[in-house]
Each structure stands twice: as structure tokens, then as C-alpha cells.
Amino acid sequence: MVGGGLSNFEKIYQELPKRLPAHLLRVARLPRIEKARYGDSGGVRGAAFLHLAEK
């Protein structure tokens, strides 16, 4: 999953699958690279849920 501000760069979804294999162990498989469901607001949502869970 790509989240945060990086999720707004559409080209990252074409480039990562091309470039990432050079940095993986041979036994590793290329993971699916997808935009996070909540895009660049996922971290804020997670923080809000954590705050609510503490109450």
C-alpha cells in the first residue's frame, strides 16, 4: 500500500514495479502496489481512531 503524500503521485504505480525487484531478495515476490483506500488522509484517520479508542 502506498499512502500519505506519495499516494498522490500516479507515476509511482508504474515505476515501483519496474524498480523494486532490483532491491528484493531472490526468494521474495514483488508485492502488489496499490493506492491506500484513504489516500493521503489515512494517517490522520488512524490517529483519530486511536484517540477515540483510548477514551
N, CA, C and O atoms as a CHARMM CRD file, in Angstrom:
* protein
*
  220
    1    1 MET  N      0.82800  -1.17300   0.00000 PROA 1      0.00000
    2    1 MET  CA     0.00000   0.00000   0.00000 PROA 1      0.00000
    3    1 MET  C      0.87600   1.24200   0.00000 PROA 1      0.00000
    4    1 MET  O      1.87600   1.32400   0.71300 PROA 1      0.00000
    5    2 VAL  N      0.48600   2.17300  -0.79200 PROA 2      0.00000
    6    2 VAL  CA     1.16600   3.46600  -0.82700 PROA 2      0.00000
    7    2 VAL  C      0.17600   4.47600  -0.26900 PROA 2      0.00000
    8    2 VAL  O     -0.92000   4.65000  -0.80300 PROA 2      0.00000
    9    3 GLY  N      0.57100   5.13500   0.80400 PROA 3      0.00000
   10    3 GLY  CA    -0.30800   6.11000   1.43100 PROA 3      0.00000
   11    3 GLY  C      0.41600   7.42600   1.61700 PROA 3      0.00000
   12    3 GLY  O      1.51800   7.62200   1.10500 PROA 3      0.00000
   13    4 GLY  N     -0.20100   8.30700   2.34000 PROA 4      0.00000
   14    4 GLY  CA     0.39800   9.61000   2.58500 PROA 4      0.00000
   15    4 GLY  C      0.50700  10.40600   1.29700 PROA 4      0.00000
   16    4 GLY  O     -0.18300  10.12300   0.31700 PROA 4      0.00000
   17    5 GLY  N      1.36600  11.38500   1.30800 PROA 5      0.00000
   18    5 GLY  CA     1.54100  12.24700   0.14400 PROA 5      0.00000
   19    5 GLY  C      2.01800  11.50400  -1.09100 PROA 5      0.00000
   20    5 GLY  O      1.71000  11.90600  -2.21300 PROA 5      0.00000
   21    6 LEU  N      2.78200  10.40200  -0.89300 PROA 6      0.00000
   22    6 LEU  CA     3.25800   9.62800  -2.04700 PROA 6      0.00000
   23    6 LEU  C      2.11300   9.06100  -2.87500 PROA 6      0.00000
   24    6 LEU  O      2.25400   8.86000  -4.08100 PROA 6      0.00000
   25    7 SER  N      0.99700   8.80800  -2.23900 PROA 7      0.00000
   26    7 SER  CA    -0.12200   8.20100  -2.96500 PROA 7      0.00000
   27    7 SER  C     -0.69500   9.12100  -4.02800 PROA 7      0.00000
   28    7 SER  O     -1.45100   8.67100  -4.88900 PROA 7      0.00000
   29    8 ASN  N     -0.35200  10.39700  -3.98500 PROA 8      0.00000
   30    8 ASN  CA    -0.85100  11.35400  -4.97500 PROA 8      0.00000
   31    8 ASN  C     -0.02300  11.38400  -6.25400 PROA 8      0.00000
   32    8 ASN  O     -0.42600  12.01800  -7.22900 PROA 8      0.00000
   33    9 PHE  N      1.11900  10.71700  -6.27000 PROA 9      0.00000
   34    9 PHE  CA     1.97200  10.68600  -7.45700 PROA 9      0.00000
   35    9 PHE  C      1.63700   9.44100  -8.27000 PROA 9      0.00000
   36    9 PHE  O      2.12700   8.35000  -7.97700 PROA 9      0.00000
   37   10 GLU  N      0.81200   9.60700  -9.27700 PROA 10     0.00000
   38   10 GLU  CA     0.32400   8.47000 -10.06200 PROA 10     0.00000
   39   10 GLU  C      1.45100   7.67900 -10.72400 PROA 10     0.00000
   40   10 GLU  O      1.33400   6.46500 -10.89100 PROA 10     0.00000
   41   11 LYS  N      2.52500   8.34000 -11.09700 PROA 11     0.00000
   42   11 LYS  CA     3.61400   7.65300 -11.79400 PROA 11     0.00000
   43   11 LYS  C      4.28700   6.59800 -10.91200 PROA 11     0.00000
   44   11 LYS  O      4.90100   5.66100 -11.42300 PROA 11     0.00000
   45   12 ILE  N      4.17100   6.74700  -9.59700 PROA 12     0.00000
   46   12 ILE  CA     4.80900   5.79700  -8.68600 PROA 12     0.00000
   47   12 ILE  C      4.26300   4.38100  -8.89600 PROA 12     0.00000
   48   12 ILE  O      4.97600   3.40400  -8.66700 PROA 12     0.00000
   49   13 TYR  N      3.01200   4.26600  -9.32800 PROA 13     0.00000
   50   13 TYR  CA     2.39400   2.95700  -9.51500 PROA 13     0.00000
   51   13 TYR  C      2.91400   2.24000 -10.76100 PROA 13     0.00000
   52   13 TYR  O      2.78100   1.02200 -10.87500 PROA 13     0.00000
   53   14 GLN  N      3.50700   2.99100 -11.69700 PROA 14     0.00000
   54   14 GLN  CA     4.15300   2.36300 -12.84800 PROA 14     0.00000
   55   14 GLN  C      5.63600   2.11700 -12.57400 PROA 14     0.00000
   56   14 GLN  O      6.18800   1.10800 -13.01300 PROA 14     0.00000
   57   15 GLU  N      6.27500   3.02400 -11.85900 PROA 15     0.00000
   58   15 GLU  CA     7.72200   2.94100 -11.64800 PROA 15     0.00000
   59   15 GLU  C      8.13400   1.92500 -10.58300 PROA 15     0.00000
   60   15 GLU  O      9.12000   1.21200 -10.77000 PROA 15     0.00000
   61   16 LEU  N      7.41100   1.84300  -9.48400 PROA 16     0.00000
   62   16 LEU  CA     7.80500   0.91900  -8.41800 PROA 16     0.00000
   63   16 LEU  C      7.89700  -0.53100  -8.88500 PROA 16     0.00000
   64   16 LEU  O      8.88100  -1.19700  -8.56200 PROA 16     0.00000
   65   17 PRO  N      6.92100  -1.05400  -9.62800 PROA 17     0.00000
   66   17 PRO  CA     7.05100  -2.44400 -10.07600 PROA 17     0.00000
   67   17 PRO  C      8.27500  -2.68300 -10.96400 PROA 17     0.00000
   68   17 PRO  O      8.80300  -3.79400 -10.99500 PROA 17     0.00000
   69   18 LYS  N      8.72200  -1.67500 -11.67100 PROA 18     0.00000
   70   18 LYS  CA     9.90400  -1.81700 -12.52800 PROA 18     0.00000
   71   18 LYS  C     11.19100  -1.78500 -11.71500 PROA 18     0.00000
   72   18 LYS  O     12.12800  -2.52900 -12.00600 PROA 18     0.00000
   73   19 ARG  N     11.24500  -0.93000 -10.70100 PROA 19     0.00000
   74   19 ARG  CA    12.48600  -0.67400  -9.97000 PROA 19     0.00000
   75   19 ARG  C     12.67500  -1.51900  -8.71600 PROA 19     0.00000
   76   19 ARG  O     13.81100  -1.79600  -8.32900 PROA 19     0.00000
   77   20 LEU  N     11.61100  -1.92600  -8.08800 PROA 20     0.00000
   78   20 LEU  CA    11.69200  -2.63600  -6.82000 PROA 20     0.00000
   79   20 LEU  C     12.38500  -4.00000  -6.90000 PROA 20     0.00000
   80   20 LEU  O     13.11600  -4.34000  -5.97000 PROA 20     0.00000
   81   21 PRO  N     12.20000  -4.79300  -7.94600 PROA 21     0.00000
   82   21 PRO  CA    12.83300  -6.11300  -7.98500 PROA 21     0.00000
   83   21 PRO  C     14.35000  -6.09800  -7.78400 PROA 21     0.00000
   84   21 PRO  O     14.89700  -7.06100  -7.24800 PROA 21     0.00000
   85   22 ALA  N     15.02200  -5.07000  -8.18600 PROA 22     0.00000
   86   22 ALA  CA    16.47600  -4.99200  -8.01100 PROA 22     0.00000
   87   22 ALA  C     16.86700  -4.91500  -6.53700 PROA 22     0.00000
   88   22 ALA  O     18.02900  -5.13900  -6.19700 PROA 22     0.00000
   89   23 HSD  N     15.91500  -4.60100  -5.66000 PROA 23     0.00000
   90   23 HSD  CA    16.20200  -4.43500  -4.23600 PROA 23     0.00000
   91   23 HSD  C     15.61400  -5.54400  -3.37000 PROA 23     0.00000
   92   23 HSD  O     15.70700  -5.48800  -2.14400 PROA 23     0.00000
   93   24 LEU  N     15.00900  -6.55300  -3.99900 PROA 24     0.00000
   94   24 LEU  CA    14.40400  -7.66000  -3.26600 PROA 24     0.00000
   95   24 LEU  C     15.34400  -8.85500  -3.21900 PROA 24     0.00000
   96   24 LEU  O     16.17900  -9.02900  -4.10700 PROA 24     0.00000
   97   25 LEU  N     15.21000  -9.67600  -2.18700 PROA 25     0.00000
   98   25 LEU  CA    15.92100 -10.94800  -2.15200 PROA 25     0.00000
   99   25 LEU  C     15.37100 -11.83200  -3.26500 PROA 25     0.00000
  100   25 LEU  O     14.22800 -11.66100  -3.68700 PROA 25     0.00000
  101   26 ARG  N     16.16600 -12.75900  -3.73300 PROA 26     0.00000
  102   26 ARG  CA    15.72100 -13.62300  -4.83500 PROA 26     0.00000
  103   26 ARG  C     14.47100 -14.42300  -4.49000 PROA 26     0.00000
  104   26 ARG  O     13.64800 -14.70700  -5.35900 PROA 26     0.00000
  105   27 VAL  N     14.33600 -14.78300  -3.22300 PROA 27     0.00000
  106   27 VAL  CA    13.18000 -15.59800  -2.82400 PROA 27     0.00000
  107   27 VAL  C     11.91600 -14.76200  -2.62400 PROA 27     0.00000
  108   27 VAL  O     10.82900 -15.31300  -2.45100 PROA 27     0.00000
  109   28 ALA  N     12.05300 -13.45600  -2.64700 PROA 28     0.00000
  110   28 ALA  CA    10.90200 -12.57400  -2.41500 PROA 28     0.00000
  111   28 ALA  C     10.10600 -12.37300  -3.70000 PROA 28     0.00000
  112   28 ALA  O     10.65500 -12.35300  -4.80200 PROA 28     0.00000
  113   29 ARG  N      8.81000 -12.22700  -3.52400 PROA 29     0.00000
  114   29 ARG  CA     7.94700 -11.91100  -4.66000 PROA 29     0.00000
  115   29 ARG  C      7.61000 -10.42900  -4.61600 PROA 29     0.00000
  116   29 ARG  O      7.54600  -9.82500  -3.54600 PROA 29     0.00000
  117   30 LEU  N      7.40200  -9.86900  -5.76300 PROA 30     0.00000
  118   30 LEU  CA     7.01400  -8.46300  -5.85500 PROA 30     0.00000
  119   30 LEU  C      5.62500  -8.29500  -5.24100 PROA 30     0.00000
  120   30 LEU  O      4.68100  -8.96700  -5.65700 PROA 30     0.00000
  121   31 PRO  N      5.49200  -7.40600  -4.26000 PROA 31     0.00000
  122   31 PRO  CA     4.16600  -7.20500  -3.66300 PROA 31     0.00000
  123   31 PRO  C      3.25900  -6.41400  -4.59500 PROA 31     0.00000
  124   31 PRO  O      3.72700  -5.72800  -5.50400 PROA 31     0.00000
  125   32 ARG  N      1.95600  -6.51700  -4.35700 PROA 32     0.00000
  126   32 ARG  CA     1.01700  -5.66200  -5.08700 PROA 32     0.00000
  127   32 ARG  C      1.26000  -4.23300  -4.64500 PROA 32     0.00000
  128   32 ARG  O      1.45500  -3.97000  -3.45800 PROA 32     0.00000
  129   33 ILE  N      1.24900  -3.33100  -5.57000 PROA 33     0.00000
  130   33 ILE  CA     1.45600  -1.92400  -5.24700 PROA 33     0.00000
  131   33 ILE  C      0.16200  -1.20100  -5.57300 PROA 33     0.00000
  132   33 ILE  O     -0.21300  -1.05600  -6.73700 PROA 33     0.00000
  133   34 GLU  N     -0.50900  -0.75100  -4.52700 PROA 34     0.00000
  134   34 GLU  CA    -1.81800  -0.12700  -4.68000 PROA 34     0.00000
  135   34 GLU  C     -1.89100   1.15000  -3.86500 PROA 34     0.00000
  136   34 GLU  O     -1.16800   1.33300  -2.88500 PROA 34     0.00000
  137   35 LYS  N     -2.77300   2.01700  -4.29200 PROA 35     0.00000
  138   35 LYS  CA    -3.04200   3.23700  -3.53300 PROA 35     0.00000
  139   35 LYS  C     -3.85900   2.87700  -2.29700 PROA 35     0.00000
  140   35 LYS  O     -4.81300   2.10300  -2.37800 PROA 35     0.00000
  141   36 ALA  N     -3.48400   3.43800  -1.16200 PROA 36     0.00000
  142   36 ALA  CA    -4.23400   3.20500   0.06800 PROA 36     0.00000
  143   36 ALA  C     -5.66900   3.70200  -0.10500 PROA 36     0.00000
  144   36 ALA  O     -5.90700   4.70900  -0.77200 PROA 36     0.00000
  145   37 ARG  N     -6.59000   3.01200   0.48300 PROA 37     0.00000
  146   37 ARG  CA    -8.01200   3.34000   0.32500 PROA 37     0.00000
  147   37 ARG  C     -8.31200   4.80000   0.65200 PROA 37     0.00000
  148   37 ARG  O     -9.11000   5.44500  -0.02900 PROA 37     0.00000
  149   38 TYR  N     -7.67200   5.31300   1.68900 PROA 38     0.00000
  150   38 TYR  CA    -7.94900   6.69000   2.10200 PROA 38     0.00000
  151   38 TYR  C     -6.87700   7.67000   1.65400 PROA 38     0.00000
  152   38 TYR  O     -6.81800   8.79600   2.14700 PROA 38     0.00000
  153   39 GLY  N     -6.03300   7.25000   0.72700 PROA 39     0.00000
  154   39 GLY  CA    -5.04700   8.14900   0.13000 PROA 39     0.00000
  155   39 GLY  C     -4.17700   8.85100   1.14900 PROA 39     0.00000
  156   39 GLY  O     -3.62400   8.21900   2.04900 PROA 39     0.00000
  157   40 ASP  N     -4.05600  10.15700   1.00400 PROA 40     0.00000
  158   40 ASP  CA    -3.14500  10.89600   1.87100 PROA 40     0.00000
  159   40 ASP  C     -3.74900  11.24400   3.22600 PROA 40     0.00000
  160   40 ASP  O     -3.07900  11.87200   4.04600 PROA 40     0.00000
  161   41 SER  N     -4.99600  10.85600   3.48300 PROA 41     0.00000
  162   41 SER  CA    -5.58900  11.15600   4.78800 PROA 41     0.00000
  163   41 SER  C     -5.65500   9.93000   5.69700 PROA 41     0.00000
  164   41 SER  O     -6.24400   9.99200   6.77600 PROA 41     0.00000
  165   42 GLY  N     -5.06300   8.83000   5.27300 PROA 42     0.00000
  166   42 GLY  CA    -5.10100   7.60500   6.07600 PROA 42     0.00000
  167   42 GLY  C     -4.45900   7.76100   7.44100 PROA 42     0.00000
  168   42 GLY  O     -4.98700   7.25500   8.43200 PROA 42     0.00000
  169   43 GLY  N     -3.33000   8.45100   7.51200 PROA 43     0.00000
  170   43 GLY  CA    -2.64700   8.64700   8.79000 PROA 43     0.00000
  171   43 GLY  C     -3.47300   9.46500   9.76100 PROA 43     0.00000
  172   43 GLY  O     -3.51000   9.17300  10.95600 PROA 43     0.00000
  173   44 VAL  N     -4.13100  10.48100   9.25100 PROA 44     0.00000
  174   44 VAL  CA    -4.98100  11.32200  10.09700 PROA 44     0.00000
  175   44 VAL  C     -6.16800  10.51800  10.61200 PROA 44     0.00000
  176   44 VAL  O     -6.54500  10.63100  11.77800 PROA 44     0.00000
  177   45 ARG  N     -6.74300   9.71900   9.75100 PROA 45     0.00000
  178   45 ARG  CA    -7.87400   8.88700  10.17600 PROA 45     0.00000
  179   45 ARG  C     -7.43700   7.88800  11.24100 PROA 45     0.00000
  180   45 ARG  O     -8.13600   7.67800  12.23200 PROA 45     0.00000
  181   46 GLY  N     -6.27300   7.27400  11.02700 PROA 46     0.00000
  182   46 GLY  CA    -5.76300   6.31700  12.00800 PROA 46     0.00000
  183   46 GLY  C     -5.52600   6.96400  13.35700 PROA 46     0.00000
  184   46 GLY  O     -5.85500   6.38500  14.39200 PROA 46     0.00000
  185   47 ALA  N     -4.95900   8.15800  13.35500 PROA 47     0.00000
  186   47 ALA  CA    -4.71600   8.87700  14.60800 PROA 47     0.00000
  187   47 ALA  C     -6.03300   9.19600  15.30900 PROA 47     0.00000
  188   47 ALA  O     -6.12700   9.09400  16.53200 PROA 47     0.00000
  189   48 ALA  N     -7.03700   9.57700  14.54700 PROA 48     0.00000
  190   48 ALA  CA    -8.34200   9.88400  15.14000 PROA 48     0.00000
  191   48 ALA  C     -8.95600   8.63900  15.77500 PROA 48     0.00000
  192   48 ALA  O     -9.50500   8.70700  16.87500 PROA 48     0.00000
  193   49 PHE  N     -8.86500   7.49900  15.08300 PROA 49     0.00000
  194   49 PHE  CA    -9.41300   6.26300  15.64300 PROA 49     0.00000
  195   49 PHE  C     -8.66200   5.84400  16.90200 PROA 49     0.00000
  196   49 PHE  O     -9.28000   5.37600  17.85800 PROA 49     0.00000
  197   50 LEU  N     -7.34100   6.00400  16.91900 PROA 50     0.00000
  198   50 LEU  CA    -6.57600   5.68100  18.12400 PROA 50     0.00000
  199   50 LEU  C     -7.00900   6.55700  19.29100 PROA 50     0.00000
  200   50 LEU  O     -7.16000   6.08100  20.41700 PROA 50     0.00000
  201   51 HSD  N     -7.20600   7.82900  19.01400 PROA 51     0.00000
  202   51 HSD  CA    -7.64400   8.75000  20.06600 PROA 51     0.00000
  203   51 HSD  C     -9.00500   8.32100  20.61800 PROA 51     0.00000
  204   51 HSD  O     -9.21900   8.31700  21.83000 PROA 51     0.00000
  205   52 LEU  N     -9.90900   7.96600  19.72700 PROA 52     0.00000
  206   52 LEU  CA   -11.24300   7.54300  20.16800 PROA 52     0.00000
  207   52 LEU  C    -11.18000   6.23400  20.95300 PROA 52     0.00000
  208   52 LEU  O    -11.94000   6.03900  21.90200 PROA 52     0.00000
  209   53 ALA  N    -10.27500   5.33900  20.56100 PROA 53     0.00000
  210   53 ALA  CA   -10.15500   4.04600  21.23100 PROA 53     0.00000
  211   53 ALA  C     -9.62100   4.19100  22.65000 PROA 53     0.00000
  212   53 ALA  O     -9.89500   3.34600  23.50300 PROA 53     0.00000
  213   54 GLU  N     -8.86700   5.24500  22.91100 PROA 54     0.00000
  214   54 GLU  CA    -8.29700   5.45800  24.24200 PROA 54     0.00000
  215   54 GLU  C     -9.32600   5.97000  25.23100 PROA 54     0.00000
  216   54 GLU  O     -9.09400   5.92300  26.43900 PROA 54     0.00000
  217   55 LYS  N    -10.44200   6.45200  24.75100 PROA 55     0.00000
  218   55 LYS  CA   -11.45700   7.03600  25.65600 PROA 55     0.00000
  219   55 LYS  C    -12.39500   6.00000  26.18500 PROA 55     0.00000
  220   55 LYS  O    -13.30100   6.32300  26.95400 PROA 55     0.00000
